[in-house]
Amino acid sequence: GHLIYKCGGIDKRTIEKFEKESSEMGKGSFKYAWVLDKLKAERERGITIDIALWKFETSRYFVTIIDAPGHRDFIKNMITGTSQADCAVLIVAAGTGEFEAGISKNGQTREHVLLCFTLGVKQIIIAVNKMDSTEPKYSEDRFKEIHKEVYAYVKKVGYNPATVPVVPISGFNGDNMLEKSDKMTWWKKQKIERKNGSYEFETLLDCLDNIDPPARPTDKALRLPLQDVYKIGGIGTVPVGRVETGIIKPGMVVSFAPNGPTTEVKSVEMHHESLTQANPGDNVGFNVKNVSVKDLKRGFVTSDSKNDPAKEAQDFLAQVIVLNHPGQIQAGYSPVLDCHTAHIACRFGELKTKIDRRTGKELEASPKFVKSGDSCIVKMIPSKPMCVESFQQYSALGRFAVRDMKQTVAVGVIKEVTKKDASA
């Protein structure tokens, strides 16, 4: 919130209004978080719920913040948000006890780092927040202690820690957000080495300015999972989502899988501006002809009806890694899968092989069950119409999280998909 305000994404009057509302409700310390909590209901609960998309500009980039919340029930939103990000900014709290709770065995910090990695977010920035509430304030020792722990965990998950910047900040006071703080004299310029050019950073903004924009797969066929569908007076039905691969433009005839209509795209908009073409990475809204809002749902996948159109999946083969399940998982288990923007229960049909997570070698054929720490190849069957793809072809539609008991119990990557025959 502070960042958006400082970069001019919100005017001062709005912040003053938030300050007033927030002190009236006794949540003064949440001032900047309010910028992101647009929903009234959330404000009263004091948590960030749905994925708010906010924009601000740095000297190099337009940044869209997908505020993916840290509260456990919202992991589902975190997953749909995360699979749409180029870079994750992991905020860990430096306050006594707060950091430890997040990094503990079933803490959220661990879960979030793991999800980011599995869901294909290649870059991560770590901000150690609330440096103003350490003992003593702005403590270098506390920062070093946290830095060491986070570094080790990030490495364990699979990131290369040499490419991960860790910056001490206070989001509330603005320390090291845009300018170097005078309260941490011990903090010096840091260097990050990576294949395509290294950089130095002191502030969170420096890190954001040095995000490496990923190569965008424009040459692939269109895949655009719907995040939401709006009905806009005078315009009509406007589905919204992020172009994962390919392009979308006015005049294109698109179809919606697994079982939606085929129709023409009238216009495509981003940041309230009409586009002649939207490319991978763009979060867009597009207007479609003669389609009712009722015909489209979050989780549907938009594709070009004339170029490898997306289809409903009958079943699919996936490599699943079990993270934290209290018991044993066997055939018949039917948890909810979060894949791109879809949330659908899928049945573990057949456990084919248990494999070594690190080498990919087979350990056991047709295992009776798998447990935490195991990795296996499973045939999965969706309980309702669902559209997924193989990770190799369309990565964003080929990775998923398995949720049960309000936790992410496993994550997976889709190897191959058996498509439903449309005529059948």
Secondary structure, 3 states (H helix, E strand, C coil): CHHHHHCCCCCHHHHHHHHHHHHHCCCHHHCCHHHHCCCHHHHHHCCCCCCCEEEEECCCCEEEEECCCCCHHHHHHHHHHHCCCCEEEEEEECCCCHHHHHHCCCCHHHHHHHHHHHCCCCEEEEEEECHHHCCCCCCHHHHHHHHHHHHHHHHHHCCCHHHCCEEECECCCCECCCCCCCCCCCCCCEEECCCCCCEEECCHHHHHHCCCCCCCCCCCCCEEEEEEEEEECCCEEEEEEECCECCECCCCEEEEECCCCEEEEEEEEECCEEECCECCCCEEEEEECCCCHHHCCCCCEEEECCCCCCCCEEEEEEEEEECCCCCCECCCCCCEEEECCEEEEEEEEEEEEEECCCCCCEEEECCCCECCCCEEEEEEEECCCCCCCCCCCCHHHCEEEEEECCEEEEEEEEEEEEECCCCC
